Amino acid sequence: MASGFLTLISFFTRIPVGRKIAYNEDNFKRALSLYTLMGAVIGILLVVVYFLFGRTYIAFLRGLVLTIGYIAITGGIHLDGAADTSDGLFSGRTGERVFEIMSDSHIGAFGVICLIVILLSQFVLFSFADMYTCFLMPVVGRACLTASCLGKKYAKKSKGMGTIFIESMDMKTVTVNLILLAIFVVISPYRMIFAVSCFATVAASLFISGWIEDKIGGMTGDTCGFITETSQIIFMILVLFLKG
């Protein structure tokens, strides 16, 4: 489990965990129960960034530093997936042509628009977020992704790492991830606001993943990135709205 967890970190972040971490499919699958915990690791690093560079009276400077910090920690892996998903799903094409567009190394107009919206949203929301929201944001994003993959199949004919991730999401794995999210919410100072925001965000991510499934017949690694980024933005918007 420990080896699998380190594999998750090495795959989905730029956190250095050493070069001796060997990929093992069984360990990777078992560690998916801790996918939300990996989000907590990212959240802790965001809190460190918040304290070291973001505690400033200039709110937008704090938002800029935290946005850059999040990209540096994750390597922008989910941003890339979100852009590819937008190019494919909003292209107006159907069938295999959608996957061809999503796999194209060149970014299209919808991908650019998607990145602008996500980065601008993160910049503004981070500018007004407290450190608890900064911590929970990546936790919620990854918990929502596990829930969104439950019962879904890998949409592409060709197999990849996304296949293992998506098709390994069973009820037990998702339940453990949601329990971990609930624990972090309960021990937070704004538990009621966070609880409502998390519940609504999970519901929204399930709706989005259902829409994606209707479009392409399942999920892919790129759509996982889209779900992660959009759910994080939805969560932070709801928290700021509920806090007034």
ABEGO torsion letter per residue (X at the ends): XAAAAAAAAAAABABBAEAABBBBAAAAAAAAAAAAAAAAAAAAAAAAAAAAAABBABAAAAAAAAAAAAAAAAGGAAAAAAAAAAAAAAAGBBEAAAAAAAABABBBAAAAAAAAAAAAAAAAAAAABBAAAAAAAAAAAAAAAAAAABGBBBABABBBAAAAAAAABBAAAAAAAAAAAAAAAAABABAAAAAAAAAAAAAAAAAAAAAAAAAAGEBBAAAAAAAAAAAAAAAAAAAAAAAX
